[in-house]
Amino acid sequence: MSHEAGREPCPYRIFDDMGVAFTMGAVGGGIFHSIQGARHSPPGSRLAGSLLAVEARGPVLDGNFAIWGALYASFGTTIYTLR
């Protein structure tokens, strides 16, 4: 049985996909929460509110994306192995 188009085998693929998902959550969540923090801050402190929102909610979203990526890769490799 051959591996899919040059991808790593099971344990490395899970960690690779988890890292990619964490990075996507960090970049996307940083942009989203900085915009939301700036929108919901008073006019004099938009930058501070933006940074506080990213600091407060960024790690939560990063972790959620990382767990999602690990589960997705785990199920994908399990089904590929069973197939």
N, CA, C and O atoms as a Maestro MAE file, in Angstrom:
{
 s_m_m2io_version
 :::
 2.0.0
}

f_m_ct {
 s_m_title
 :::
 protein
 m_atom[332] {
  # First column is atom index #
  i_m_mmod_type
  r_m_x_coord
  r_m_y_coord
  r_m_z_coord
  i_m_residue_number
  s_m_chain_name
  s_m_pdb_residue_name
  s_m_pdb_atom_name
  i_m_atomic_number
  :::
  1 25 0.843 -1.164 0.000 1 A "MET " " N  " 7
  2 3 0.000 0.000 0.000 1 A "MET " " CA " 6
  3 2 0.897 1.239 0.000 1 A "MET " " C  " 6
  4 15 1.783 1.349 0.848 1 A "MET " " O  " 8
  5 25 0.692 2.151 -0.910 2 A "SER " " N  " 7
  6 3 1.540 3.342 -1.001 2 A "SER " " CA " 6
  7 2 0.900 4.511 -0.260 2 A "SER " " C  " 6
  8 15 -0.309 4.538 -0.028 2 A "SER " " O  " 8
  9 25 1.732 5.464 0.100 3 A "HIS " " N  " 7
  10 3 1.245 6.653 0.791 3 A "HIS " " CA " 6
  11 2 0.672 7.632 -0.222 3 A "HIS " " C  " 6
  12 15 1.009 7.593 -1.406 3 A "HIS " " O  " 8
  13 25 -0.186 8.497 0.256 4 A "GLU " " N  " 7
  14 3 -0.807 9.493 -0.606 4 A "GLU " " CA " 6
  15 2 0.223 10.517 -1.068 4 A "GLU " " C  " 6
  16 15 0.877 11.143 -0.235 4 A "GLU " " O  " 8
  17 25 0.373 10.692 -2.317 5 A "ALA " " N  " 7
  18 3 1.115 11.757 -3.000 5 A "ALA " " CA " 6
  19 2 2.206 12.431 -2.178 5 A "ALA " " C  " 6
  20 15 2.196 13.653 -2.031 5 A "ALA " " O  " 8
  21 25 3.145 11.661 -1.640 6 A "GLY " " N  " 7
  22 3 4.302 12.248 -0.979 6 A "GLY " " CA " 6
  23 2 4.074 12.726 0.431 6 A "GLY " " C  " 6
  24 15 4.925 13.435 0.969 6 A "GLY " " O  " 8
  25 25 2.976 12.379 1.056 7 A "ARG " " N  " 7
  26 3 2.735 12.789 2.450 7 A "ARG " " CA " 6
  27 2 3.434 11.835 3.399 7 A "ARG " " C  " 6
  28 15 3.723 10.696 3.031 7 A "ARG " " O  " 8
  29 25 3.711 12.286 4.618 8 A "GLU " " N  " 7
  30 3 4.388 11.473 5.611 8 A "GLU " " CA " 6
  31 2 3.441 10.393 6.146 8 A "GLU " " C  " 6
  32 15 2.222 10.508 6.018 8 A "GLU " " O  " 8
  33 25 4.010 9.350 6.742 9 A "PRO " " N  " 7
  34 3 3.153 8.329 7.347 9 A "PRO " " CA " 6
  35 2 2.449 8.844 8.609 9 A "PRO " " C  " 6
  36 15 2.600 10.004 8.994 9 A "PRO " " O  " 8
  37 25 1.710 7.990 9.214 10 A "CYS " " N  " 7
  38 3 0.727 8.334 10.245 10 A "CYS " " CA " 6
  39 2 1.176 9.286 11.352 10 A "CYS " " C  " 6
  40 15 0.621 10.384 11.410 10 A "CYS " " O  " 8
  41 25 2.110 8.979 12.220 11 A "PRO " " N  " 7
  42 3 2.308 9.895 13.353 11 A "PRO " " CA " 6
  43 2 2.831 11.266 12.937 11 A "PRO " " C  " 6
  44 15 2.486 12.272 13.557 11 A "PRO " " O  " 8
  45 25 3.645 11.318 11.910 12 A "TYR " " N  " 7
  46 3 4.190 12.608 11.476 12 A "TYR " " CA " 6
  47 2 3.125 13.453 10.800 12 A "TYR " " C  " 6
  48 15 3.135 14.677 10.927 12 A "TYR " " O  " 8
  49 25 2.223 12.829 10.096 13 A "ARG " " N  " 7
  50 3 1.150 13.555 9.424 13 A "ARG " " CA " 6
  51 2 0.237 14.230 10.446 13 A "ARG " " C  " 6
  52 15 -0.204 15.360 10.234 13 A "ARG " " O  " 8
  53 25 -0.043 13.552 11.535 14 A "ILE " " N  " 7
  54 3 -0.928 14.122 12.555 14 A "ILE " " CA " 6
  55 2 -0.300 15.374 13.157 14 A "ILE " " C  " 6
  56 15 -0.966 16.400 13.298 14 A "ILE " " O  " 8
  57 25 0.982 15.290 13.514 15 A "PHE " " N  " 7
  58 3 1.646 16.461 14.096 15 A "PHE " " CA " 6
  59 2 1.807 17.583 13.068 15 A "PHE " " C  " 6
  60 15 1.719 18.760 13.419 15 A "PHE " " O  " 8
  61 25 2.038 17.234 11.830 16 A "ASP " " N  " 7
  62 3 2.166 18.237 10.782 16 A "ASP " " CA " 6
  63 2 0.839 18.967 10.574 16 A "ASP " " C  " 6
  64 15 0.811 20.196 10.516 16 A "ASP " " O  " 8
  65 25 -0.246 18.225 10.462 17 A "ASP " " N  " 7
  66 3 -1.554 18.854 10.276 17 A "ASP " " CA " 6
  67 2 -1.973 19.653 11.500 17 A "ASP " " C  " 6
  68 15 -2.627 20.688 11.369 17 A "ASP " " O  " 8
  69 25 -1.604 19.186 12.687 18 A "MET " " N  " 7
  70 3 -1.923 19.922 13.902 18 A "MET " " CA " 6
  71 2 -1.173 21.262 13.923 18 A "MET " " C  " 6
  72 15 -1.741 22.283 14.312 18 A "MET " " O  " 8
  73 25 0.082 21.260 13.513 19 A "GLY " " N  " 7
  74 3 0.846 22.505 13.463 19 A "GLY " " CA " 6
  75 2 0.319 23.477 12.429 19 A "GLY " " C  " 6
  76 15 0.277 24.684 12.666 19 A "GLY " " O  " 8
  77 25 -0.085 22.955 11.282 20 A "VAL " " N  " 7
  78 3 -0.657 23.814 10.237 20 A "VAL " " CA " 6
  79 2 -1.964 24.432 10.721 20 A "VAL " " C  " 6
  80 15 -2.200 25.622 10.514 20 A "VAL " " O  " 8
  81 25 -2.817 23.630 11.365 21 A "ALA " " N  " 7
  82 3 -4.080 24.151 11.872 21 A "ALA " " CA " 6
  83 2 -3.852 25.184 12.973 21 A "ALA " " C  " 6
  84 15 -4.566 26.184 13.035 21 A "ALA " " O  " 8
  85 25 -2.863 24.954 13.846 22 A "PHE " " N  " 7
  86 3 -2.548 25.930 14.888 22 A "PHE " " CA " 6
  87 2 -2.114 27.254 14.265 22 A "PHE " " C  " 6
  88 15 -2.516 28.324 14.722 22 A "PHE " " O  " 8
  89 25 -1.295 27.174 13.225 23 A "THR " " N  " 7
  90 3 -0.833 28.392 12.564 23 A "THR " " CA " 6
  91 2 -1.987 29.121 11.888 23 A "THR " " C  " 6
  92 15 -2.064 30.348 11.942 23 A "THR " " O  " 8
  93 25 -2.883 28.373 11.254 24 A "MET " " N  " 7
  94 3 -4.053 29.005 10.637 24 A "MET " " CA " 6
  95 2 -4.901 29.705 11.687 24 A "MET " " C  " 6
  96 15 -5.388 30.812 11.457 24 A "MET " " O  " 8
  97 25 -5.082 29.065 12.843 25 A "GLY " " N  " 7
  98 3 -5.839 29.686 13.919 25 A "GLY " " CA " 6
  99 2 -5.147 30.916 14.469 25 A "GLY " " C  " 6
  100 15 -5.804 31.896 14.822 25 A "GLY " " O  " 8
  101 25 -3.819 30.872 14.545 26 A "ALA " " N  " 7
  102 3 -3.074 32.016 15.073 26 A "ALA " " CA " 6
  103 2 -3.174 33.220 14.141 26 A "ALA " " C  " 6
  104 15 -3.410 34.342 14.588 26 A "ALA " " O  " 8
  105 25 -2.995 32.984 12.865 27 A "VAL " " N  " 7
  106 3 -3.037 34.096 11.902 27 A "VAL " " CA " 6
  107 2 -4.468 34.618 11.750 27 A "VAL " " C  " 6
  108 15 -4.722 35.815 11.888 27 A "VAL " " O  " 8
  109 25 -5.386 33.713 11.466 28 A "GLY " " N  " 7
  110 3 -6.777 34.128 11.269 28 A "GLY " " CA " 6
  111 2 -7.396 34.689 12.532 28 A "GLY " " C  " 6
  112 15 -8.106 35.693 12.489 28 A "GLY " " O  " 8
  113 25 -7.127 34.039 13.664 29 A "GLY " " N  " 7
  114 3 -7.663 34.529 14.934 29 A "GLY " " CA " 6
  115 2 -7.063 35.852 15.345 29 A "GLY " " C  " 6
  116 15 -7.750 36.699 15.916 29 A "GLY " " O  " 8
  117 25 -5.776 36.039 15.057 30 A "GLY " " N  " 7
  118 3 -5.145 37.320 15.372 30 A "GLY " " CA " 6
  119 2 -5.762 38.463 14.589 30 A "GLY " " C  " 6
  120 15 -6.009 39.541 15.130 30 A "GLY " " O  " 8
  121 25 -6.008 38.219 13.321 31 A "ILE " " N  " 7
  122 3 -6.641 39.254 12.491 31 A "ILE " " CA " 6
  123 2 -8.063 39.521 12.965 31 A "ILE " " C  " 6
  124 15 -8.460 40.672 13.151 31 A "ILE " " O  " 8
  125 25 -8.829 38.444 13.158 32 A "PHE " " N  " 7
  126 3 -10.237 38.595 13.553 32 A "PHE " " CA " 6
  127 2 -10.371 39.286 14.904 32 A "PHE " " C  " 6
  128 15 -11.143 40.236 15.038 32 A "PHE " " O  " 8
  129 25 -9.631 38.824 15.904 33 A "HIS " " N  " 7
  130 3 -9.775 39.387 17.245 33 A "HIS " " CA " 6
  131 2 -9.192 40.791 17.345 33 A "HIS " " C  " 6
  132 15 -9.653 41.586 18.164 33 A "HIS " " O  " 8
  133 25 -8.188 41.114 16.530 34 A "SER " " N  " 7
  134 3 -7.685 42.493 16.560 34 A "SER " " CA " 6
  135 2 -8.722 43.454 15.984 34 A "SER " " C  " 6
  136 15 -8.888 44.564 16.488 34 A "SER " " O  " 8
  137 25 -9.415 43.033 14.934 35 A "ILE " " N  " 7
  138 3 -10.468 43.890 14.368 35 A "ILE " " CA " 6
  139 2 -11.626 44.027 15.352 35 A "ILE " " C  " 6
  140 15 -12.132 45.130 15.563 35 A "ILE " " O  " 8
  141 25 -12.046 42.922 15.951 36 A "GLN " " N  " 7
  142 3 -13.142 42.976 16.917 36 A "GLN " " CA " 6
  143 2 -12.766 43.787 18.155 36 A "GLN " " C  " 6
  144 15 -13.587 44.541 18.676 36 A "GLN " " O  " 8
  145 25 -11.545 43.635 18.621 37 A "GLY " " N  " 7
  146 3 -11.107 44.405 19.779 37 A "GLY " " CA " 6
  147 2 -11.062 45.894 19.499 37 A "GLY " " C  " 6
  148 15 -11.404 46.703 20.362 37 A "GLY " " O  " 8
  149 25 -10.647 46.256 18.307 38 A "ALA " " N  " 7
  150 3 -10.613 47.672 17.938 38 A "ALA " " CA " 6
  151 2 -12.029 48.229 17.782 38 A "ALA " " C  " 6
  152 15 -12.291 49.373 18.153 38 A "ALA " " O  " 8
  153 25 -12.926 47.437 17.242 39 A "ARG " " N  " 7
  154 3 -14.303 47.908 17.050 39 A "ARG " " CA " 6
  155 2 -15.022 48.130 18.371 39 A "ARG " " C  " 6
  156 15 -15.828 49.054 18.481 39 A "ARG " " O  " 8
  157 25 -14.750 47.308 19.370 40 A "HIS " " N  " 7
  158 3 -15.477 47.374 20.631 40 A "HIS " " CA " 6
  159 2 -14.743 48.168 21.708 40 A "HIS " " C  " 6
  160 15 -15.113 48.103 22.880 40 A "HIS " " O  " 8
  161 25 -13.727 48.904 21.334 41 A "SER " " N  " 7
  162 3 -12.983 49.733 22.285 41 A "SER " " CA " 6
  163 2 -13.408 51.189 22.148 41 A "SER " " C  " 6
  164 15 -13.897 51.597 21.095 41 A "SER " " O  " 8
  165 25 -13.223 51.979 23.212 42 A "PRO " " N  " 7
  166 3 -13.508 53.406 23.093 42 A "PRO " " CA " 6
  167 2 -12.546 54.076 22.117 42 A "PRO " " C  " 6
  168 15 -11.447 53.567 21.898 42 A "PRO " " O  " 8
  169 25 -12.929 55.194 21.530 43 A "PRO " " N  " 7
  170 3 -12.118 55.828 20.482 43 A "PRO " " CA " 6
  171 2 -10.677 56.141 20.873 43 A "PRO " " C  " 6
  172 15 -9.815 56.141 19.995 43 A "PRO " " O  " 8
  173 25 -10.377 56.400 22.113 44 A "GLY " " N  " 7
  174 3 -9.017 56.758 22.492 44 A "GLY " " CA " 6
  175 2 -8.080 55.577 22.693 44 A "GLY " " C  " 6
  176 15 -6.865 55.766 22.750 44 A "GLY " " O  " 8
  177 25 -8.606 54.376 22.800 45 A "SER " " N  " 7
  178 3 -7.751 53.233 23.115 45 A "SER " " CA " 6
  179 2 -8.027 52.042 22.201 45 A "SER " " C  " 6
  180 15 -8.160 50.911 22.670 45 A "SER " " O  " 8
  181 25 -8.111 52.293 20.919 46 A "ARG " " N  " 7
  182 3 -8.413 51.208 19.975 46 A "ARG " " CA " 6
  183 2 -7.245 50.229 19.826 46 A "ARG " " C  " 6
  184 15 -7.465 49.022 19.717 46 A "ARG " " O  " 8
  185 25 -6.024 50.726 19.820 47 A "LEU " " N  " 7
  186 3 -4.875 49.832 19.693 47 A "LEU " " CA " 6
  187 2 -4.720 48.954 20.932 47 A "LEU " " C  " 6
  188 15 -4.458 47.756 20.822 47 A "LEU " " O  " 8
  189 25 -4.880 49.544 22.092 48 A "ALA " " N  " 7
  190 3 -4.780 48.768 23.336 48 A "ALA " " CA " 6
  191 2 -5.898 47.730 23.416 48 A "ALA " " C  " 6
  192 15 -5.660 46.594 23.826 48 A "ALA " " O  " 8
  193 25 -7.092 48.103 23.035 49 A "GLY " " N  " 7
  194 3 -8.208 47.159 23.044 49 A "GLY " " CA " 6
  195 2 -8.008 46.038 22.050 49 A "GLY " " C  " 6
  196 15 -8.385 44.893 22.303 49 A "GLY " " O  " 8
  197 25 -7.417 46.368 20.926 50 A "SER " " N  " 7
  198 3 -7.113 45.359 19.916 50 A "SER " " CA " 6
  199 2 -6.104 44.347 20.440 50 A "SER " " C  " 6
  200 15 -6.290 43.141 20.283 50 A "SER " " O  " 8
  201 25 -5.042 44.835 21.058 51 A "LEU " " N  " 7
  202 3 -4.019 43.941 21.604 51 A "LEU " " CA " 6
  203 2 -4.541 43.105 22.769 51 A "LEU " " C  " 6
  204 15 -4.181 41.936 22.907 51 A "LEU " " O  " 8
  205 25 -5.380 43.695 23.598 52 A "LEU " " N  " 7
  206 3 -5.951 42.942 24.715 52 A "LEU " " CA " 6
  207 2 -6.886 41.836 24.231 52 A "LEU " " C  " 6
  208 15 -6.912 40.751 24.811 52 A "LEU " " O  " 8
  209 25 -7.649 42.102 23.179 53 A "ALA " " N  " 7
  210 3 -8.547 41.085 22.642 53 A "ALA " " CA " 6
  211 2 -7.767 39.919 22.048 53 A "ALA " " C  " 6
  212 15 -8.143 38.761 22.228 53 A "ALA " " O  " 8
  213 25 -6.681 40.222 21.340 54 A "VAL " " N  " 7
  214 3 -5.849 39.154 20.779 54 A "VAL " " CA " 6
  215 2 -5.192 38.364 21.893 54 A "VAL " " C  " 6
  216 15 -5.094 37.140 21.808 54 A "VAL " " O  " 8
  217 25 -4.740 39.044 22.933 55 A "GLU " " N  " 7
  218 3 -4.090 38.367 24.053 55 A "GLU " " CA " 6
  219 2 -5.073 37.482 24.821 55 A "GLU " " C  " 6
  220 15 -4.702 36.409 25.298 55 A "GLU " " O  " 8
  221 25 -6.317 37.926 24.938 56 A "ALA " " N  " 7
  222 3 -7.302 37.180 25.724 56 A "ALA " " CA " 6
  223 2 -7.877 35.995 24.955 56 A "ALA " " C  " 6
  224 15 -8.007 34.908 25.518 56 A "ALA " " O  " 8
  225 25 -8.222 36.178 23.692 57 A "ARG " " N  " 7
  226 3 -8.931 35.141 22.949 57 A "ARG " " CA " 6
  227 2 -8.071 34.396 21.948 57 A "ARG " " C  " 6
  228 15 -8.495 33.353 21.451 57 A "ARG " " O  " 8
  229 25 -6.893 34.880 21.632 58 A "GLY " " N  " 7
  230 3 -6.047 34.228 20.639 58 A "GLY " " CA " 6
  231 2 -5.644 32.811 20.992 58 A "GLY " " C  " 6
  232 15 -5.806 31.916 20.161 58 A "GLY " " O  " 8
  233 25 -5.123 32.565 22.194 59 A "PRO " " N  " 7
  234 3 -4.709 31.201 22.535 59 A "PRO " " CA " 6
  235 2 -5.854 30.189 22.533 59 A "PRO " " C  " 6
  236 15 -5.645 29.016 22.224 59 A "PRO " " O  " 8
  237 25 -7.049 30.635 22.872 60 A "VAL " " N  " 7
  238 3 -8.203 29.730 22.879 60 A "VAL " " CA " 6
  239 2 -8.503 29.268 21.460 60 A "VAL " " C  " 6
  240 15 -8.704 28.078 21.218 60 A "VAL " " O  " 8
  241 25 -8.531 30.195 20.539 61 A "LEU " " N  " 7
  242 3 -8.821 29.847 19.145 61 A "LEU " " CA " 6
  243 2 -7.687 29.026 18.534 61 A "LEU " " C  " 6
  244 15 -7.948 28.103 17.762 61 A "LEU " " O  " 8
  245 25 -6.450 29.340 18.859 62 A "ASP " " N  " 7
  246 3 -5.311 28.563 18.356 62 A "ASP " " CA " 6
  247 2 -5.395 27.116 18.812 62 A "ASP " " C  " 6
  248 15 -5.190 26.195 18.020 62 A "ASP " " O  " 8
  249 25 -5.695 26.918 20.081 63 A "GLY " " N  " 7
  250 3 -5.819 25.566 20.618 63 A "GLY " " CA " 6
  251 2 -6.977 24.807 19.998 63 A "GLY " " C  " 6
  252 15 -6.862 23.614 19.717 63 A "GLY " " O  " 8
  253 25 -8.098 25.493 19.783 64 A "ASN " " N  " 7
  254 3 -9.247 24.837 19.145 64 A "ASN " " CA " 6
  255 2 -8.907 24.393 17.731 64 A "ASN " " C  " 6
  256 15 -9.271 23.289 17.327 64 A "ASN " " O  " 8
  257 25 -8.228 25.220 16.989 65 A "PHE " " N  " 7
  258 3 -7.837 24.846 15.634 65 A "PHE " " CA " 6
  259 2 -6.841 23.693 15.655 65 A "PHE " " C  " 6
  260 15 -6.912 22.806 14.804 65 A "PHE " " O  " 8
  261 25 -5.915 23.689 16.608 66 A "ALA " " N  " 7
  262 3 -4.928 22.611 16.699 66 A "ALA " " CA " 6
  263 2 -5.608 21.279 17.014 66 A "ALA " " C  " 6
  264 15 -5.259 20.259 16.419 66 A "ALA " " O  " 8
  265 25 -6.562 21.270 17.928 67 A "ILE " " N  " 7
  266 3 -7.288 20.044 18.254 67 A "ILE " " CA " 6
  267 2 -8.089 19.571 17.053 67 A "ILE " " C  " 6
  268 15 -8.120 18.377 16.758 67 A "ILE " " O  " 8
  269 25 -8.738 20.500 16.357 68 A "TRP " " N  " 7
  270 3 -9.485 20.131 15.161 68 A "TRP " " CA " 6
  271 2 -8.557 19.509 14.117 68 A "TRP " " C  " 6
  272 15 -8.905 18.499 13.504 68 A "TRP " " O  " 8
  273 25 -7.402 20.089 13.914 69 A "GLY " " N  " 7
  274 3 -6.447 19.550 12.941 69 A "GLY " " CA " 6
  275 2 -5.950 18.171 13.332 69 A "GLY " " C  " 6
  276 15 -5.780 17.307 12.471 69 A "GLY " " O  " 8
  277 25 -5.714 17.951 14.623 70 A "ALA " " N  " 7
  278 3 -5.255 16.636 15.085 70 A "ALA " " CA " 6
  279 2 -6.341 15.585 14.904 70 A "ALA " " C  " 6
  280 15 -6.056 14.471 14.462 70 A "ALA " " O  " 8
  281 25 -7.576 15.923 15.239 71 A "LEU " " N  " 7
  282 3 -8.668 14.966 15.060 71 A "LEU " " CA " 6
  283 2 -8.894 14.656 13.591 71 A "LEU " " C  " 6
  284 15 -9.092 13.499 13.220 71 A "LEU " " O  " 8
  285 25 -8.865 15.674 12.762 72 A "TYR " " N  " 7
  286 3 -9.064 15.477 11.329 72 A "TYR " " CA " 6
  287 2 -7.980 14.564 10.753 72 A "TYR " " C  " 6
  288 15 -8.286 13.645 9.993 72 A "TYR " " O  " 8
  289 25 -6.744 14.805 11.101 73 A "ALA " " N  " 7
  290 3 -5.642 13.981 10.605 73 A "ALA " " CA " 6
  291 2 -5.707 12.567 11.172 73 A "ALA " " C  " 6
  292 15 -5.402 11.603 10.470 73 A "ALA " " O  " 8
  293 25 -6.102 12.437 12.434 74 A "SER " " N  " 7
  294 3 -6.211 11.107 13.050 74 A "SER " " CA " 6
  295 2 -7.269 10.267 12.348 74 A "SER " " C  " 6
  296 15 -7.027 9.107 12.017 74 A "SER " " O  " 8
  297 25 -8.428 10.847 12.123 75 A "PHE " " N  " 7
  298 3 -9.480 10.105 11.432 75 A "PHE " " CA " 6
  299 2 -9.095 9.818 9.989 75 A "PHE " " C  " 6
  300 15 -9.374 8.738 9.468 75 A "PHE " " O  " 8
  301 25 -8.458 10.781 9.350 76 A "GLY " " N  " 7
  302 3 -8.035 10.569 7.961 76 A "GLY " " CA " 6
  303 2 -7.017 9.441 7.815 76 A "GLY " " C  " 6
  304 15 -7.128 8.609 6.914 76 A "GLY " " O  " 8
  305 25 -6.031 9.417 8.700 77 A "THR " " N  " 7
  306 3 -5.040 8.360 8.625 77 A "THR " " CA " 6
  307 2 -5.608 7.001 9.037 77 A "THR " " C  " 6
  308 15 -5.194 5.967 8.513 77 A "THR " " O  " 8
  309 25 -6.565 7.006 9.982 78 A "THR " " N  " 7
  310 3 -7.207 5.749 10.372 78 A "THR " " CA " 6
  311 2 -8.005 5.167 9.220 78 A "THR " " C  " 6
  312 15 -7.911 3.974 8.935 78 A "THR " " O  " 8
  313 25 -8.781 5.996 8.565 79 A "ILE " " N  " 7
  314 3 -9.577 5.513 7.433 79 A "ILE " " CA " 6
  315 2 -8.667 5.087 6.288 79 A "ILE " " C  " 6
  316 15 -8.941 4.090 5.620 79 A "ILE " " O  " 8
  317 25 -7.589 5.832 6.054 80 A "TYR " " N  " 7
  318 3 -6.655 5.455 4.990 80 A "TYR " " CA " 6
  319 2 -5.984 4.120 5.290 80 A "TYR " " C  " 6
  320 15 -5.766 3.313 4.386 80 A "TYR " " O  " 8
  321 25 -5.653 3.884 6.568 81 A "THR " " N  " 7
  322 3 -5.024 2.631 6.957 81 A "THR " " CA " 6
  323 2 -6.008 1.465 6.819 81 A "THR " " C  " 6
  324 15 -5.632 0.389 6.355 81 A "THR " " O  " 8
  325 25 -7.246 1.674 7.213 82 A "LEU " " N  " 7
  326 3 -8.250 0.612 7.110 82 A "LEU " " CA " 6
  327 2 -8.620 0.311 5.666 82 A "LEU " " C  " 6
  328 15 -8.995 -0.815 5.336 82 A "LEU " " O  " 8
  329 25 -8.518 1.295 4.827 83 A "ARG " " N  " 7
  330 3 -8.879 1.103 3.425 83 A "ARG " " CA " 6
  331 2 -7.840 0.232 2.783 83 A "ARG " " C  " 6
  332 15 -7.936 -0.068 1.593 83 A "ARG " " O  " 8
  :::
 }
 m_bond[331] {
  # First column is bond index #
  i_m_from
  i_m_to
  i_m_order
  :::
  1 1 2 1
  2 2 3 1
  3 3 4 2
  4 3 5 1
  5 5 6 1
  6 6 7 1
  7 7 8 2
  8 7 9 1
  9 9 10 1
  10 10 11 1
  11 11 12 2
  12 11 13 1
  13 13 14 1
  14 14 15 1
  15 15 16 2
  16 15 17 1
  17 17 18 1
  18 18 19 1
  19 19 20 2
  20 19 21 1
  21 21 22 1
  22 22 23 1
  23 23 24 2
  24 23 25 1
  25 25 26 1
  26 26 27 1
  27 27 28 2
  28 27 29 1
  29 29 30 1
  30 30 31 1
  31 31 32 2
  32 31 33 1
  33 33 34 1
  34 34 35 1
  35 35 36 2
  36 35 37 1
  37 37 38 1
  38 38 39 1
  39 39 40 2
  40 39 41 1
  41 41 42 1
  42 42 43 1
  43 43 44 2
  44 43 45 1
  45 45 46 1
  46 46 47 1
  47 47 48 2
  48 47 49 1
  49 49 50 1
  50 50 51 1
  51 51 52 2
  52 51 53 1
  53 53 54 1
  54 54 55 1
  55 55 56 2
  56 55 57 1
  57 57 58 1
  58 58 59 1
  59 59 60 2
  60 59 61 1
  61 61 62 1
  62 62 63 1
  63 63 64 2
  64 63 65 1
  65 65 66 1
  66 66 67 1
  67 67 68 2
  68 67 69 1
  69 69 70 1
  70 70 71 1
  71 71 72 2
  72 71 73 1
  73 73 74 1
  74 74 75 1
  75 75 76 2
  76 75 77 1
  77 77 78 1
  78 78 79 1
  79 79 80 2
  80 79 81 1
  81 81 82 1
  82 82 83 1
  83 83 84 2
  84 83 85 1
  85 85 86 1
  86 86 87 1
  87 87 88 2
  88 87 89 1
  89 89 90 1
  90 90 91 1
  91 91 92 2
  92 91 93 1
  93 93 94 1
  94 94 95 1
  95 95 96 2
  96 95 97 1
  97 97 98 1
  98 98 99 1
  99 99 100 2
  100 99 101 1
  101 101 102 1
  102 102 103 1
  103 103 104 2
  104 103 105 1
  105 105 106 1
  106 106 107 1
  107 107 108 2
  108 107 109 1
  109 109 110 1
  110 110 111 1
  111 111 112 2
  112 111 113 1
  113 113 114 1
  114 114 115 1
  115 115 116 2
  116 115 117 1
  117 117 118 1
  118 118 119 1
  119 119 120 2
  120 119 121 1
  121 121 122 1
  122 122 123 1
  123 123 124 2
  124 123 125 1
  125 125 126 1
  126 126 127 1
  127 127 128 2
  128 127 129 1
  129 129 130 1
  130 130 131 1
  131 131 132 2
  132 131 133 1
  133 133 134 1
  134 134 135 1
  135 135 136 2
  136 135 137 1
  137 137 138 1
  138 138 139 1
  139 139 140 2
  140 139 141 1
  141 141 142 1
  142 142 143 1
  143 143 144 2
  144 143 145 1
  145 145 146 1
  146 146 147 1
  147 147 148 2
  148 147 149 1
  149 149 150 1
  150 150 151 1
  151 151 152 2
  152 151 153 1
  153 153 154 1
  154 154 155 1
  155 155 156 2
  156 155 157 1
  157 157 158 1
  158 158 159 1
  159 159 160 2
  160 159 161 1
  161 161 162 1
  162 162 163 1
  163 163 164 2
  164 163 165 1
  165 165 166 1
  166 166 167 1
  167 167 168 2
  168 167 169 1
  169 169 170 1
  170 170 171 1
  171 171 172 2
  172 171 173 1
  173 173 174 1
  174 174 175 1
  175 175 176 2
  176 175 177 1
  177 177 178 1
  178 178 179 1
  179 179 180 2
  180 179 181 1
  181 181 182 1
  182 182 183 1
  183 183 184 2
  184 183 185 1
  185 185 186 1
  186 186 187 1
  187 187 188 2
  188 187 189 1
  189 189 190 1
  190 190 191 1
  191 191 192 2
  192 191 193 1
  193 193 194 1
  194 194 195 1
  195 195 196 2
  196 195 197 1
  197 197 198 1
  198 198 199 1
  199 199 200 2
  200 199 201 1
  201 201 202 1
  202 202 203 1
  203 203 204 2
  204 203 205 1
  205 205 206 1
  206 206 207 1
  207 207 208 2
  208 207 209 1
  209 209 210 1
  210 210 211 1
  211 211 212 2
  212 211 213 1
  213 213 214 1
  214 214 215 1
  215 215 216 2
  216 215 217 1
  217 217 218 1
  218 218 219 1
  219 219 220 2
  220 219 221 1
  221 221 222 1
  222 222 223 1
  223 223 224 2
  224 223 225 1
  225 225 226 1
  226 226 227 1
  227 227 228 2
  228 227 229 1
  229 229 230 1
  230 230 231 1
  231 231 232 2
  232 231 233 1
  233 233 234 1
  234 234 235 1
  235 235 236 2
  236 235 237 1
  237 237 238 1
  238 238 239 1
  239 239 240 2
  240 239 241 1
  241 241 242 1
  242 242 243 1
  243 243 244 2
  244 243 245 1
  245 245 246 1
  246 246 247 1
  247 247 248 2
  248 247 249 1
  249 249 250 1
  250 250 251 1
  251 251 252 2
  252 251 253 1
  253 253 254 1
  254 254 255 1
  255 255 256 2
  256 255 257 1
  257 257 258 1
  258 258 259 1
  259 259 260 2
  260 259 261 1
  261 261 262 1
  262 262 263 1
  263 263 264 2
  264 263 265 1
  265 265 266 1
  266 266 267 1
  267 267 268 2
  268 267 269 1
  269 269 270 1
  270 270 271 1
  271 271 272 2
  272 271 273 1
  273 273 274 1
  274 274 275 1
  275 275 276 2
  276 275 277 1
  277 277 278 1
  278 278 279 1
  279 279 280 2
  280 279 281 1
  281 281 282 1
  282 282 283 1
  283 283 284 2
  284 283 285 1
  285 285 286 1
  286 286 287 1
  287 287 288 2
  288 287 289 1
  289 289 290 1
  290 290 291 1
  291 291 292 2
  292 291 293 1
  293 293 294 1
  294 294 295 1
  295 295 296 2
  296 295 297 1
  297 297 298 1
  298 298 299 1
  299 299 300 2
  300 299 301 1
  301 301 302 1
  302 302 303 1
  303 303 304 2
  304 303 305 1
  305 305 306 1
  306 306 307 1
  307 307 308 2
  308 307 309 1
  309 309 310 1
  310 310 311 1
  311 311 312 2
  312 311 313 1
  313 313 314 1
  314 314 315 1
  315 315 316 2
  316 315 317 1
  317 317 318 1
  318 318 319 1
  319 319 320 2
  320 319 321 1
  321 321 322 1
  322 322 323 1
  323 323 324 2
  324 323 325 1
  325 325 326 1
  326 326 327 1
  327 327 328 2
  328 327 329 1
  329 329 330 1
  330 330 331 1
  331 331 332 2
  :::
 }
}
